[in-house]
Amino acid sequence: MPIEAGEDAIMRYPSNLARLTIGLLAIAVVIFIGGCGATSGTGDMSAKSTGSETTSASSEGFADVSIGTTPLRAISPTFMGLSNEWGTSQAMMGDSVSGVNEAYRQLIRNLMTYGSGPIILRIGGNSTDESGEPTSTTIRPFVELANALDVHFYLGVNLAAGNVNLAMDQAKDYINQMPKGSIDAIEIGNEPDQYPQKGYRKAPYTFENYLAEFNIWKENIFPLLSGSTKLMGASWASPTMLSNIGPYDAAEASALATFSAHYYVANGLLNNPPDTLLTPIAATAGPKAVEAAVATSQQYHLPFRMGEMNSLYNGGGEGISDAFGSALWAIDSMFEYVNIGVAGVNWQVGSDPSNPYNPFSITAKQTADVASYTTTVNPLYYGLLFFQAATGNKCHLLPVTLNTHANLKAWATIDNSGVIRLVLINKDENESGSVNIALGAYGHARIFRLTAPNYQSKTGISFAGQTFDDSNDGFIHGNQAVEDIDTTGGSFSISMPVISAALMIFTK
């Protein structure tokens, strides 16, 4: 299929299955059994029913949650990352010569406010395999950003050109200029399983063909690396390639910092239903597609990372990727990936500021050798910020039991200081009500809500009463609005409006 320049193709669930699932959900009247992290990793979800009929939700008590206290999977402090294209990433960041984009830096700082980090920036995508010889200014913005914010990088080298000397020149330039310890990995190529479709290799281009090339690049580039910097691969787009992960890890694990795969929910060029991202499968299909491969990588003590992901490929879907529903989906998706052991994600930022799936859009204007920047924060970014608020300070998942018949999800974490947080995500378009929460020994909770007028909203979004609407500086604006509630009879009760999320932080 045609792929937009600078954008990447994907691992995706079969389109017929997706359409069938969405169609059935549209016909059924809220007969969904929600999911949450639990001791088994999937949670205990049951429909409230009388006989064989599922009851409709009432305005009170439409969900019950209990939280365990035994820590489960750790959430890596470096779980959050972005994936930027070569060329456009430098233009977004700016530098000391053309003018630094302080708004971009603030957006990165925001994601590290809650005790997570460093943020990992992957500079790659299709542009990696279109890149040429580096110049003296190729990575200057990255050098300055790493010095300013202590972000880390995955930097791509060209594999598609078939010129190992070019890749070596690129790797040398990165290693020689970047601050020590700021490069976590050098990524060799991008989505090599799609090289025949892109005209980079003649078909058939088998796994064995790819592995032979990867080893040549490895043998020439690995000796150039220093400190803890290793390689990143295989950066595959197709889920079918994950059947080769065993042989790949066996051959390459010792040289790899992380195994990387890509995933998008659906094709942005298709006529997807506007509530695509609210469907349960939108959050679970990706984790299910990579779960077995994650386990294989763990056998080799190798972190598995979603090196590039977002909602809909080919730049996203108008009214879907750039709407509030994407924020709720993003929160749930990241927890689903954590739950199966994924070490981190890198959210794709497109080569065009107008790409609907961008978490933020930045346009640079050059005037008299000085750049000025226009920054718009999109709904997806709120989801990323919310997730960071829920998982900072070296969190682990906690077991959660959720009983509901609504399209509601629940996740709980405990941080390094023993603070427990509960995330509630109501993706239901019709059902709202009270959630009763059992958590012994805790008497108080603070509630930070993520809300919008509806799931298609692009503005009017607020996180704890604050918003990025009309913000061009990367700061969230407005007075913070936090609810305080106390336990009643050993449990808490919180109202959950339709299409909203809530973060509860418990204290004794």
URRAZI-V104926 format. One record per pair of residues at least 12 apart in sequence whose ideal C-beta (glycine too) atoms are under 8 Angstrom apart, sorted by the first residue. I is the first residue (numbers start at 1). GAP is how many residues later the second one is. If there is no record, write none. Layout:
i:I gap:GAP
i:I gap:GAP
This chain:
i:1 gap:266
i:3 gap:123
i:3 gap:194
i:3 gap:195
i:3 gap:310
i:3 gap:311
i:4 gap:310
i:4 gap:311
i:5 gap:121
i:5 gap:346
i:6 gap:79
i:6 gap:82
i:6 gap:119
i:6 gap:120
i:6 gap:121
i:6 gap:344
i:6 gap:345
i:6 gap:346
i:7 gap:118
i:7 gap:119
i:7 gap:306
i:7 gap:307
i:7 gap:308
i:7 gap:341
i:7 gap:343
i:7 gap:344
i:7 gap:348
i:8 gap:117
i:8 gap:118
i:8 gap:182
i:8 gap:183
i:8 gap:229
i:8 gap:254
i:8 gap:300
i:8 gap:305
i:8 gap:340
i:9 gap:182
i:9 gap:185
i:9 gap:188
i:9 gap:228
i:9 gap:304
i:10 gap:227
i:10 gap:252
i:10 gap:253
i:10 gap:254
i:10 gap:257
i:10 gap:303
i:11 gap:225
i:11 gap:226
i:11 gap:227
i:11 gap:228
i:11 gap:250
i:11 gap:251
i:11 gap:252
i:11 gap:253
i:11 gap:275
i:11 gap:278
i:11 gap:279
i:12 gap:227
i:12 gap:251
i:12 gap:252
i:12 gap:253
i:12 gap:254
i:12 gap:255
i:12 gap:273
i:12 gap:301
i:13 gap:252
i:13 gap:253
i:13 gap:268
i:13 gap:272
i:13 gap:276
i:15 gap:251
i:15 gap:252
i:15 gap:255
i:18 gap:248
i:18 gap:258
i:18 gap:263
i:21 gap:258
i:21 gap:260
i:22 gap:251
i:22 gap:254
i:22 gap:257
i:25 gap:254
i:25 gap:255
i:26 gap:247
i:29 gap:27
i:30 gap:26
i:30 gap:27
i:30 gap:375
i:30 gap:376
i:30 gap:377
i:30 gap:398
i:30 gap:400
i:30 gap:401
i:31 gap:16
i:31 gap:23
i:31 gap:374
i:32 gap:248
i:32 gap:373
i:32 gap:374
i:32 gap:375
i:32 gap:396
i:33 gap:12
i:33 gap:13
i:33 gap:14
i:33 gap:371
i:33 gap:372
i:34 gap:29
i:34 gap:246
i:34 gap:368
i:34 gap:370
i:34 gap:372
i:34 gap:373
i:34 gap:374
i:34 gap:375
i:34 gap:376
i:35 gap:245
i:35 gap:249
i:35 gap:367
i:35 gap:374
i:36 gap:29
i:36 gap:364
i:36 gap:365
i:36 gap:366
i:36 gap:373
i:36 gap:374
i:36 gap:375
i:37 gap:35
i:37 gap:298
i:37 gap:301
i:37 gap:302
i:37 gap:360
i:37 gap:361
i:37 gap:362
i:37 gap:363
i:37 gap:374
i:37 gap:375
i:38 gap:30
i:38 gap:361
i:38 gap:362
i:38 gap:363
i:39 gap:29
i:39 gap:31
i:39 gap:33
i:39 gap:360
i:41 gap:31
i:41 gap:298
i:41 gap:299
i:42 gap:297
i:43 gap:357
i:43 gap:358
i:43 gap:359
i:43 gap:367
i:44 gap:357
i:44 gap:358
i:44 gap:359
i:45 gap:357
i:45 gap:358
i:45 gap:359
i:46 gap:357
i:47 gap:358
i:48 gap:355
i:48 gap:356
i:48 gap:357
i:49 gap:356
i:54 gap:351
i:55 gap:350
i:57 gap:348
i:57 gap:349
i:57 gap:374
i:57 gap:375
i:57 gap:376
i:58 gap:375
i:59 gap:373
i:59 gap:374
i:59 gap:375
i:60 gap:373
i:60 gap:374
i:61 gap:372
i:61 gap:373
i:61 gap:375
i:62 gap:342
i:62 gap:343
i:62 gap:344
i:62 gap:346
i:62 gap:369
i:62 gap:370
i:62 gap:371
i:62 gap:372
i:62 gap:373
i:62 gap:434
i:63 gap:339
i:63 gap:340
i:63 gap:341
i:63 gap:343
i:63 gap:345
i:63 gap:347
i:63 gap:370
i:63 gap:371
i:63 gap:372
i:63 gap:373
i:63 gap:433
i:64 gap:338
i:64 gap:339
i:64 gap:340
i:64 gap:371
i:64 gap:372
i:64 gap:373
i:64 gap:374
i:65 gap:335
i:65 gap:336
i:65 gap:337
i:65 gap:338
i:65 gap:345
i:65 gap:357
i:65 gap:359
i:65 gap:370
i:65 gap:371
i:65 gap:372
i:65 gap:373
i:66 gap:334
i:66 gap:335
i:66 gap:371
i:66 gap:372
i:66 gap:373
i:67 gap:331
i:67 gap:332
i:67 gap:333
i:67 gap:345
i:67 gap:353
i:67 gap:355
i:67 gap:370
i:67 gap:371
i:67 gap:372
i:68 gap:330
i:68 gap:331
i:68 gap:332
i:68 gap:333
i:68 gap:344
i:69 gap:329
i:69 gap:345
i:69 gap:351
i:70 gap:328
i:70 gap:329
i:71 gap:325
i:71 gap:326
i:71 gap:327
i:71 gap:343
i:72 gap:324
i:72 gap:325
i:72 gap:326
i:72 gap:327
i:73 gap:265
i:73 gap:266
i:73 gap:268
i:73 gap:323
i:73 gap:324
i:74 gap:320
i:74 gap:321
i:74 gap:322
i:75 gap:263
i:75 gap:316
i:75 gap:319
i:75 gap:320
i:75 gap:321
i:75 gap:322
i:75 gap:338
i:76 gap:227
i:76 gap:267
i:76 gap:268
i:77 gap:38
i:77 gap:39
i:77 gap:40
i:77 gap:41
i:77 gap:317
i:78 gap:38
i:78 gap:39
i:78 gap:40
i:78 gap:41
i:78 gap:42
i:78 gap:74
i:78 gap:265
i:78 gap:266
i:79 gap:37
i:79 gap:255
i:79 gap:259
i:79 gap:264
i:79 gap:265
i:79 gap:266
i:79 gap:312
i:80 gap:31
i:80 gap:36
i:80 gap:37
i:80 gap:39
i:80 gap:40
i:80 gap:264
i:80 gap:265
i:80 gap:304
i:80 gap:307
i:80 gap:308
i:81 gap:38
i:81 gap:39
i:81 gap:40
i:81 gap:41
i:81 gap:224
i:81 gap:263
i:81 gap:264
i:81 gap:265
i:81 gap:266
i:82 gap:37
i:82 gap:38
i:82 gap:39
i:82 gap:40
i:82 gap:264
i:82 gap:265
i:82 gap:266
i:82 gap:267
i:82 gap:277
i:83 gap:38
i:83 gap:39
i:83 gap:41
i:83 gap:42
i:83 gap:224
i:83 gap:225
i:83 gap:226
i:83 gap:263
i:83 gap:264
i:83 gap:265
i:83 gap:266
i:84 gap:37
i:84 gap:38
i:84 gap:39
i:84 gap:40
i:84 gap:41
i:84 gap:265
i:85 gap:38
i:85 gap:39
i:85 gap:40
i:85 gap:41
i:85 gap:42
i:85 gap:264
i:85 gap:265
i:85 gap:266
i:86 gap:37
i:86 gap:38
i:86 gap:39
i:86 gap:41
i:86 gap:42
i:86 gap:44
i:86 gap:45
i:86 gap:70
i:87 gap:40
i:87 gap:264
i:88 gap:39
i:88 gap:261
i:88 gap:262
i:88 gap:263
i:88 gap:264
i:89 gap:32
i:89 gap:34
i:89 gap:52
i:89 gap:53
i:89 gap:260
i:90 gap:48
i:90 gap:49
i:90 gap:50
i:90 gap:51
i:90 gap:52
i:91 gap:273
i:92 gap:12
i:92 gap:257
i:92 gap:270
i:92 gap:272
i:92 gap:281
i:93 gap:12
i:93 gap:48
i:93 gap:49
i:93 gap:51
i:93 gap:52
i:94 gap:47
i:94 gap:270
i:94 gap:277
i:94 gap:279
i:95 gap:42
i:95 gap:45
i:95 gap:46
i:95 gap:49
i:96 gap:44
i:96 gap:48
i:97 gap:40
i:97 gap:43
i:98 gap:268
i:98 gap:271
i:98 gap:272
i:98 gap:273
i:99 gap:271
i:99 gap:272
i:99 gap:273
i:99 gap:274
i:100 gap:44
i:101 gap:261
i:101 gap:263
i:101 gap:270
i:101 gap:272
i:101 gap:274
i:102 gap:371
i:102 gap:372
i:103 gap:259
i:103 gap:270
i:103 gap:272
i:103 gap:369
i:103 gap:370
i:103 gap:371
i:104 gap:258
i:104 gap:269
i:104 gap:271
i:104 gap:370
i:105 gap:40
i:105 gap:43
i:105 gap:44
i:105 gap:369
i:106 gap:367
i:106 gap:368
i:106 gap:369
i:107 gap:253
i:107 gap:268
i:107 gap:270
i:107 gap:274
i:107 gap:367
i:108 gap:37
i:108 gap:41
i:108 gap:43
i:109 gap:40
i:109 gap:365
i:110 gap:275
i:110 gap:364
i:110 gap:365
i:110 gap:366
i:111 gap:273
i:111 gap:274
i:111 gap:277
i:112 gap:37
i:112 gap:276
i:113 gap:275
i:113 gap:279
i:114 gap:274
i:114 gap:275
i:114 gap:277
i:114 gap:278
i:114 gap:279
i:115 gap:277
i:115 gap:278
i:115 gap:279
i:115 gap:300
i:116 gap:272
i:116 gap:275
i:116 gap:276
i:116 gap:277
i:117 gap:33
i:117 gap:34
i:118 gap:31
i:118 gap:32
i:118 gap:33
i:118 gap:34
i:119 gap:30
i:119 gap:32
i:119 gap:33
i:120 gap:31
i:120 gap:32
i:120 gap:33
i:120 gap:34
i:120 gap:64
i:120 gap:224
i:120 gap:226
i:121 gap:21
i:121 gap:24
i:121 gap:30
i:121 gap:31
i:121 gap:32
i:121 gap:33
i:121 gap:225
i:122 gap:31
i:122 gap:32
i:122 gap:34
i:122 gap:65
i:122 gap:185
i:122 gap:186
i:122 gap:224
i:123 gap:19
i:123 gap:30
i:123 gap:31
i:123 gap:32
i:123 gap:33
i:124 gap:30
i:124 gap:31
i:124 gap:32
i:124 gap:63
i:124 gap:66
i:124 gap:111
i:124 gap:183
i:124 gap:184
i:125 gap:31
i:125 gap:65
i:125 gap:183
i:125 gap:223
i:125 gap:226
i:126 gap:64
i:126 gap:65
i:127 gap:29
i:127 gap:224
i:128 gap:28
i:128 gap:29
i:128 gap:30
i:128 gap:31
i:128 gap:59
i:128 gap:61
i:128 gap:62
i:129 gap:29
i:129 gap:30
i:129 gap:31
i:129 gap:32
i:129 gap:60
i:129 gap:61
i:129 gap:69
i:129 gap:71
i:130 gap:28
i:130 gap:30
i:131 gap:25
i:131 gap:26
i:131 gap:27
i:131 gap:39
i:132 gap:26
i:132 gap:34
i:133 gap:33
i:133 gap:36
i:133 gap:37
i:134 gap:35
i:134 gap:36
i:134 gap:39
i:134 gap:40
i:138 gap:35
i:139 gap:16
i:139 gap:34
i:139 gap:35
i:139 gap:38
i:139 gap:39
i:140 gap:37
i:142 gap:13
i:142 gap:36
i:143 gap:34
i:143 gap:35
i:143 gap:36
i:146 gap:32
i:146 gap:33
i:146 gap:36
i:147 gap:32
i:150 gap:32
i:151 gap:31
i:152 gap:29
i:152 gap:30
i:152 gap:31
i:152 gap:32
i:153 gap:25
i:153 gap:29
i:153 gap:30
i:153 gap:31
i:154 gap:29
i:154 gap:30
i:154 gap:31
i:154 gap:32
i:154 gap:33
i:154 gap:78
i:154 gap:106
i:154 gap:153
i:154 gap:192
i:155 gap:15
i:155 gap:19
i:155 gap:23
i:155 gap:28
i:155 gap:30
i:155 gap:31
i:155 gap:32
i:156 gap:30
i:156 gap:31
i:156 gap:32
i:156 gap:33
i:156 gap:34
i:157 gap:13
i:157 gap:14
i:157 gap:29
i:157 gap:30
i:157 gap:31
i:157 gap:32
i:157 gap:60
i:157 gap:64
i:158 gap:12
i:158 gap:31
i:159 gap:29
i:159 gap:30
i:159 gap:31
i:159 gap:33
i:159 gap:54
i:159 gap:55
i:159 gap:58
i:160 gap:29
i:160 gap:30
i:160 gap:32
i:160 gap:35
i:160 gap:38
i:160 gap:40
i:160 gap:41
i:162 gap:51
i:164 gap:52
i:164 gap:53
i:164 gap:56
i:167 gap:21
i:167 gap:50
i:167 gap:53
i:167 gap:54
i:168 gap:52
i:168 gap:53
i:168 gap:56
i:171 gap:15
i:171 gap:50
i:171 gap:53
i:171 gap:54
i:172 gap:52
i:174 gap:12
i:175 gap:49
i:175 gap:50
i:175 gap:51
i:175 gap:54
i:180 gap:46
i:180 gap:47
i:181 gap:46
i:181 gap:47
i:183 gap:46
i:184 gap:44
i:184 gap:45
i:184 gap:46
i:184 gap:48
i:184 gap:73
i:184 gap:74
i:185 gap:44
i:185 gap:45
i:185 gap:46
i:185 gap:47
i:185 gap:71
i:185 gap:72
i:185 gap:73
i:186 gap:35
i:186 gap:39
i:186 gap:43
i:186 gap:44
i:186 gap:45
i:186 gap:46
i:187 gap:44
i:187 gap:45
i:187 gap:46
i:187 gap:48
i:187 gap:73
i:187 gap:120
i:188 gap:26
i:188 gap:29
i:188 gap:30
i:188 gap:33
i:188 gap:43
i:188 gap:44
i:188 gap:45
i:188 gap:47
i:189 gap:25
i:189 gap:28
i:189 gap:44
i:189 gap:46
i:190 gap:45
i:191 gap:44
i:191 gap:45
i:191 gap:46
i:191 gap:71
i:192 gap:13
i:192 gap:18
i:192 gap:21
i:192 gap:22
i:192 gap:42
i:192 gap:43
i:192 gap:44
i:193 gap:12
i:193 gap:17
i:193 gap:43
i:193 gap:44
i:193 gap:45
i:193 gap:48
i:194 gap:43
i:194 gap:44
i:207 gap:34
i:207 gap:37
i:207 gap:40
i:207 gap:41
i:210 gap:24
i:211 gap:36
i:211 gap:37
i:211 gap:40
i:214 gap:19
i:214 gap:20
i:214 gap:38
i:215 gap:36
i:215 gap:37
i:218 gap:13
i:218 gap:34
i:218 gap:37
i:222 gap:33
i:228 gap:29
i:229 gap:28
i:230 gap:25
i:230 gap:26
i:230 gap:27
i:231 gap:21
i:231 gap:24
i:231 gap:25
i:231 gap:26
i:232 gap:24
i:232 gap:25
i:232 gap:26
i:232 gap:28
i:232 gap:75
i:233 gap:15
i:233 gap:19
i:233 gap:23
i:233 gap:26
i:233 gap:27
i:234 gap:14
i:234 gap:25
i:234 gap:26
i:234 gap:27
i:235 gap:25
i:235 gap:26
i:235 gap:27
i:235 gap:72
i:235 gap:73
i:236 gap:25
i:236 gap:26
i:237 gap:25
i:239 gap:50
i:239 gap:51
i:242 gap:19
i:242 gap:47
i:242 gap:48
i:242 gap:50
i:242 gap:51
i:245 gap:14
i:245 gap:48
i:245 gap:51
i:245 gap:52
i:246 gap:50
i:249 gap:47
i:249 gap:48
i:249 gap:50
i:249 gap:51
i:249 gap:53
i:250 gap:50
i:253 gap:47
i:253 gap:48
i:253 gap:49
i:256 gap:46
i:257 gap:46
i:258 gap:44
i:258 gap:45
i:258 gap:46
i:258 gap:47
i:258 gap:49
i:258 gap:85
i:258 gap:86
i:259 gap:34
i:259 gap:38
i:259 gap:43
i:259 gap:44
i:259 gap:45
i:259 gap:46
i:260 gap:45
i:260 gap:46
i:260 gap:47
i:260 gap:48
i:261 gap:29
i:261 gap:32
i:261 gap:43
i:261 gap:44
i:261 gap:45
i:261 gap:46
i:262 gap:44
i:262 gap:45
i:262 gap:46
i:262 gap:47
i:263 gap:23
i:263 gap:26
i:263 gap:27
i:263 gap:43
i:263 gap:46
i:264 gap:45
i:264 gap:46
i:264 gap:47
i:264 gap:48
i:264 gap:49
i:265 gap:12
i:265 gap:17
i:265 gap:20
i:265 gap:21
i:265 gap:46
i:265 gap:47
i:266 gap:45
i:266 gap:46
i:266 gap:47
i:266 gap:51
i:267 gap:45
i:267 gap:46
i:267 gap:47
i:268 gap:43
i:268 gap:44
i:268 gap:45
i:268 gap:46
i:268 gap:47
i:268 gap:48
i:268 gap:49
i:268 gap:52
i:268 gap:53
i:268 gap:88
i:268 gap:89
i:269 gap:45
i:272 gap:40
i:272 gap:45
i:272 gap:48
i:274 gap:45
i:274 gap:46
i:274 gap:49
i:274 gap:51
i:274 gap:181
i:274 gap:182
i:275 gap:50
i:275 gap:154
i:275 gap:180
i:276 gap:36
i:276 gap:41
i:276 gap:44
i:277 gap:34
i:277 gap:43
i:277 gap:44
i:277 gap:48
i:277 gap:49
i:277 gap:51
i:277 gap:52
i:278 gap:47
i:278 gap:50
i:278 gap:51
i:278 gap:129
i:278 gap:149
i:278 gap:151
i:278 gap:177
i:278 gap:221
i:280 gap:127
i:282 gap:47
i:282 gap:51
i:283 gap:46
i:283 gap:49
i:283 gap:50
i:283 gap:53
i:283 gap:126
i:284 gap:52
i:286 gap:20
i:286 gap:23
i:286 gap:47
i:286 gap:50
i:286 gap:51
i:287 gap:46
i:287 gap:49
i:287 gap:50
i:287 gap:52
i:287 gap:53
i:287 gap:55
i:290 gap:14
i:290 gap:16
i:290 gap:50
i:290 gap:52
i:291 gap:49
i:294 gap:46
i:294 gap:47
i:294 gap:48
i:295 gap:46
i:298 gap:43
i:303 gap:40
i:303 gap:41
i:304 gap:37
i:304 gap:38
i:304 gap:39
i:305 gap:37
i:305 gap:38
i:305 gap:39
i:305 gap:40
i:305 gap:41
i:306 gap:31
i:306 gap:36
i:306 gap:38
i:306 gap:39
i:306 gap:40
i:307 gap:39
i:308 gap:38
i:308 gap:40
i:309 gap:36
i:309 gap:37
i:309 gap:38
i:309 gap:39
i:310 gap:37
i:310 gap:38
i:310 gap:47
i:310 gap:70
i:311 gap:15
i:311 gap:18
i:311 gap:19
i:311 gap:46
i:311 gap:69
i:312 gap:44
i:312 gap:45
i:315 gap:35
i:315 gap:37
i:315 gap:40
i:315 gap:41
i:315 gap:42
i:316 gap:34
i:316 gap:39
i:316 gap:40
i:316 gap:41
i:316 gap:42
i:317 gap:39
i:317 gap:40
i:318 gap:38
i:319 gap:37
i:319 gap:137
i:320 gap:36
i:321 gap:35
i:321 gap:36
i:321 gap:59
i:322 gap:34
i:322 gap:35
i:322 gap:36
i:322 gap:56
i:322 gap:57
i:322 gap:58
i:322 gap:136
i:323 gap:56
i:323 gap:132
i:323 gap:133
i:323 gap:134
i:323 gap:135
i:324 gap:55
i:324 gap:58
i:324 gap:128
i:324 gap:130
i:324 gap:131
i:324 gap:132
i:324 gap:133
i:324 gap:134
i:324 gap:137
i:324 gap:175
i:325 gap:54
i:325 gap:102
i:325 gap:130
i:325 gap:131
i:325 gap:174
i:326 gap:31
i:326 gap:53
i:326 gap:54
i:326 gap:57
i:327 gap:52
i:327 gap:53
i:327 gap:54
i:327 gap:55
i:327 gap:56
i:327 gap:59
i:327 gap:123
i:327 gap:125
i:327 gap:134
i:327 gap:174
i:328 gap:55
i:328 gap:97
i:328 gap:99
i:328 gap:122
i:328 gap:127
i:328 gap:171
i:328 gap:172
i:328 gap:173
i:329 gap:54
i:329 gap:98
i:330 gap:17
i:330 gap:50
i:330 gap:53
i:330 gap:54
i:330 gap:57
i:331 gap:52
i:331 gap:55
i:331 gap:56
i:331 gap:59
i:331 gap:92
i:331 gap:94
i:331 gap:170
i:332 gap:77
i:332 gap:79
i:332 gap:93
i:332 gap:95
i:334 gap:53
i:335 gap:52
i:335 gap:62
i:335 gap:74
i:335 gap:76
i:335 gap:88
i:338 gap:53
i:338 gap:59
i:339 gap:58
i:347 gap:12
i:347 gap:33
i:347 gap:37
i:357 gap:23
i:358 gap:20
i:358 gap:22
i:359 gap:18
i:359 gap:19
i:359 gap:21
i:359 gap:22
i:359 gap:25
i:360 gap:15
i:360 gap:16
i:360 gap:17
i:360 gap:18
i:360 gap:21
i:361 gap:14
i:361 gap:15
i:361 gap:17
i:362 gap:12
i:362 gap:13
i:362 gap:14
i:373 gap:99
i:374 gap:98
i:375 gap:96
i:375 gap:97
i:375 gap:98
i:375 gap:99
i:376 gap:96
i:377 gap:91
i:377 gap:94
i:377 gap:97
i:378 gap:80
i:379 gap:73
i:379 gap:78
i:379 gap:79
i:379 gap:82
i:381 gap:87
i:382 gap:68
i:382 gap:79
i:382 gap:81
i:382 gap:86
i:383 gap:67
i:385 gap:78
i:385 gap:91
i:386 gap:37
i:386 gap:64
i:386 gap:77
i:386 gap:115
i:386 gap:117
i:389 gap:59
i:389 gap:114
i:390 gap:21
i:390 gap:23
i:390 gap:31
i:390 gap:33
i:390 gap:113
i:391 gap:22
i:392 gap:23
i:393 gap:22
i:393 gap:23
i:393 gap:24
i:393 gap:26
i:394 gap:21
i:394 gap:22
i:395 gap:18
i:395 gap:19
i:395 gap:20
i:395 gap:21
i:395 gap:26
i:396 gap:17
i:396 gap:18
i:396 gap:19
i:397 gap:14
i:397 gap:15
i:397 gap:16
i:398 gap:14
i:398 gap:15
i:398 gap:16
i:398 gap:22
i:399 gap:13
i:400 gap:12
i:400 gap:22
i:406 gap:20
i:406 gap:22
i:406 gap:25
i:406 gap:27
i:407 gap:19
i:407 gap:20
i:407 gap:21
i:407 gap:22
i:407 gap:24
i:408 gap:16
i:408 gap:17
i:408 gap:18
i:408 gap:19
i:408 gap:20
i:408 gap:23
i:408 gap:27
i:408 gap:88
i:409 gap:14
i:409 gap:15
i:409 gap:16
i:409 gap:18
i:410 gap:12
i:410 gap:13
i:410 gap:14
i:410 gap:15
i:410 gap:25
i:411 gap:12
i:411 gap:14
i:419 gap:86
i:419 gap:87
i:419 gap:88
i:420 gap:19
i:420 gap:22
i:420 gap:85
i:420 gap:86
i:421 gap:82
i:421 gap:83
i:421 gap:84
i:421 gap:85
i:422 gap:15
i:422 gap:17
i:422 gap:81
i:422 gap:82
i:422 gap:84
i:423 gap:78
i:423 gap:79
i:423 gap:80
i:423 gap:81
i:424 gap:70
i:424 gap:72
i:424 gap:77
i:424 gap:78
i:424 gap:80
i:425 gap:76
i:426 gap:70
i:426 gap:71
i:426 gap:72
i:426 gap:73
i:426 gap:74
i:426 gap:75
i:427 gap:28
i:427 gap:72
i:428 gap:70
i:428 gap:71
i:429 gap:26
i:429 gap:69
i:429 gap:70
i:430 gap:68
i:431 gap:67
i:432 gap:63
i:432 gap:64
i:432 gap:65
i:432 gap:66
i:433 gap:62
i:433 gap:63
i:434 gap:59
i:434 gap:60
i:434 gap:61
i:434 gap:62
i:435 gap:58
i:435 gap:59
i:435 gap:60
i:435 gap:61
i:436 gap:55
i:436 gap:56
i:436 gap:57
i:437 gap:54
i:437 gap:55
i:437 gap:56
i:437 gap:57
i:437 gap:67
i:438 gap:52
i:438 gap:53
i:439 gap:52
i:439 gap:53
i:439 gap:67
i:440 gap:50
i:441 gap:67
i:442 gap:45
i:442 gap:64
i:442 gap:65
i:442 gap:66
i:443 gap:43
i:443 gap:44
i:443 gap:64
i:443 gap:65
i:444 gap:40
i:444 gap:41
i:444 gap:42
i:444 gap:43
i:444 gap:62
i:444 gap:63
i:444 gap:64
i:445 gap:39
i:445 gap:40
i:445 gap:41
i:445 gap:42
i:445 gap:47
i:445 gap:49
i:445 gap:59
i:445 gap:60
i:445 gap:61
i:445 gap:62
i:446 gap:36
i:446 gap:37
i:446 gap:38
i:446 gap:58
i:446 gap:59
i:446 gap:61
i:447 gap:35
i:447 gap:36
i:447 gap:37
i:447 gap:38
i:447 gap:47
i:447 gap:55
i:447 gap:56
i:447 gap:57
i:448 gap:15
i:448 gap:16
i:448 gap:34
i:448 gap:54
i:448 gap:55
i:448 gap:56
i:448 gap:57
i:449 gap:13
i:449 gap:14
i:449 gap:15
i:449 gap:32
i:449 gap:34
i:449 gap:51
i:449 gap:52
i:449 gap:53
i:449 gap:54
i:450 gap:12
i:450 gap:13
i:450 gap:50
i:450 gap:51
i:450 gap:52
i:450 gap:53
i:451 gap:46
i:451 gap:49
i:452 gap:47
i:452 gap:48
i:454 gap:45
i:455 gap:44
i:462 gap:16
i:462 gap:19
i:463 gap:13
i:464 gap:16
i:464 gap:17
i:464 gap:18
i:465 gap:13
i:465 gap:14
i:465 gap:15
i:465 gap:16
i:465 gap:17
i:466 gap:12
i:466 gap:13
i:466 gap:14
i:466 gap:15
i:492 gap:12
